Amino acid sequence: MNNLKKFLNKRVGFMTMLIVFLWIKTIIAYYLDFKLGVADPIQHFILWINPFATSIFLLGLALYISRPKISYIVMGIIYVIESALLYGNILYYRQFTDFLSVNTITGAGKVSKGLGASAASMANPHDIIYIVDFIIILVLFLTHFIKIDQSKFRKLNALAISMFGIMLFSFNLMLAECNRPQLLGRTFDRSYIVKYLGFNSYLGYDSIKTAQNSQVRSSAVGTDMDHVLKYTSDNYAAPNKKYFGKAKGKNIIIIHLESFQQFLIGMKVNGQEVTPFLNSLYNDKNTLGFDNFYHEVGQGKTSDAETMLESGLFGLPEGSFFTSLGTDNTFQAAPAILGQKEGYTSAVFHGNIGSFWSRNDVYKNMGYDYFFDESYFNQETPNSAMQYGLKDKLMLSESVKYLEQLQQPFYAKFITVTNHYPFQLPEEDVTGDFTKPDTDNTTVNGYFETAHYLDSSLKEFFQYLKDSGIYDNSMIVLYGDHYGLSNSQNPALAPLLGASSEDWNDFDNAQLQKVPFMIHMKGLKGGIDHTYGGEIDVLPTILHLAGINTKSYIEMGTDLLSKQHNSIVAFRNKNFITPRYTVLRNADGDKDVYLNKTGELVDLTDKPKLKKKIQKWQQTVNERLQISDTVNNKNLLRFYTPSGFTPIDPKNYDYSDQIQRLLDTRSALGLKSTSIYSKNNDQSTTSLYHTDASELNGDRSSIDSWDYVKSNSQK
């Protein structure tokens, strides 16, 4: 005890005590109050060490102060700020399932809305843990167990402690990058920064990103929109009269097929169809299917696909637009356009946490009325979730109890996750007698199994839509968000596609960037459309089908059904595909040109006209991407409001208490309520949903009863 007292009465000893207290509180919060998705021993180890580095560095700054009393005071202030930041994040997370950003902290109104009035209700009994350290420190000083160390502290020793903090942070960062490559370059969830590097690093990272964004935006002026408006006007594709308004007044259901590639459609493995339901849907007379449709995502992958779908703008050349800019940017997105023009109610259903890809903030900026994340689904069922959220059969089946309460027409997006890397499906979820392929690559084998599971999930969902009557008044859009198997895995896939692994090349990789795009609606004249296009073209296509002209909106794509459609498919890395050629930059920086029909490499030596065309196409692609990046990086849409459009104020959107809001809306409308629930004489349709999800074991209480929903309306 004497040795401890002697150590604590030294300045570095007191600092060590504060660091230990901060570490204990942080670790308790990590495991007790946050859902950080710690999946393996390495992640647990990183979680245990990440509070140390920045705490050592920050508290160590006080050691440079010569006057002892001032040094202790500064150390105490830093400690109080650190503790307040920790507890502030705890309260904020309980309300929003997210962490405090720089903009949230500096925006007093936003903070007070999130934490002020409801702070007391968000406090838990165990929160005493987070203040007991202050009581201990106070007692230690009052009893003179600890006294201020009056001796001088050498600046060299202070520097050594700072360097130790930096070295520890470097070690932490190295482990984090090994376990989660491109952690900072491709940020898709704030919780990942916290999990791997801690709160201080997250706030520092967020501060840098915020400052960078502010600097770029501060240089923007309204006249920057002139070139953008000219471009969209010059490249506007008028709607096809044959299809314009065909879905006017219809519900629009978007089904996001995670990691789903076009080659799966119609494919057989071991004599069995991989996706029998989607095959039948693709070839249905009421389905428009596009067989030359490509994803155009960058590092943001899923979030980039959503960016294009909702806003008509590309993702960024690096990182994710959602996490980098989407939380603050101005949008003129699908849910707001449909809501303002045609009275649509909008909602997203996703079985992962709301903060993933910062969706809980971005969706507010887009104007989504509702966002049902994992907190709105039954999480008590064992083995119901995988790495990226609730399994598809459970998510889709549970979603309908909310879907049937939405006022029609609605714009509803369902984000599936089971067909996500690493494509490992639990044995109990393997459907029917499907046997996955037996290649040397387990990832390739698993990909077919999870795709088959997704297909079975969609079959169940579609049957519910038909049985409930939703199908008859809906346009259903399905699209693959990005590739599932990477280029490094494609050679192992090649034999299953009837190709040679040894002859596999960049052209083959480019062809595998095709993803499905289907538009299905009862009475729609369908067929397989060979038009070349990509995800950037989805928004104008959907809006035109809904009877909304897109001429006044800033969109980089064009209607796939328009006779004026721009059929050059631009990839985020500036490669591109035309209906006849695939143009890819090779390792030397030159362009390789392939014939789409044969895959043959074209020699441009004696083809000056073709070479000139390619240069012109490249300029078109570069301009398209550059304009999109300018609009996003400078937040230029704040300077331009289309006629008849009202800018979205995210403060008007709140994704807590959504169940009660559904009830209140239906009650207020009374006989004018257009929800499926109301149209069914205030009777739920959820009993019409039939699923063979193994986790339910016959217990359908979380699906079938609206009373279950009302009993959980305090979420």
Beta strands, then each sheet from edge to edge (+ up, - down):
strand 1: 251-257
strand 2: 268-269
strand 3: 272-273
strand 4: 287-294
strand 5: 345-350
strand 6: 370-372
strand 7: 385-386
strand 8: 389-390
strand 9: 410-415
strand 10: 474-480
strand 11: 517-521
strand 12: 527-534
strand 13: 569-570
strand 14: 576-577
strand 15: 581-585
strand 16: 591-595
sheet 1: 6+ 5+ 9+ 1+ 10+ 11- 4+ 12+
sheet 2: 2+ 3-
sheet 3: 7+ 8-
sheet 4: 13+ 14- 15+ 16-
end
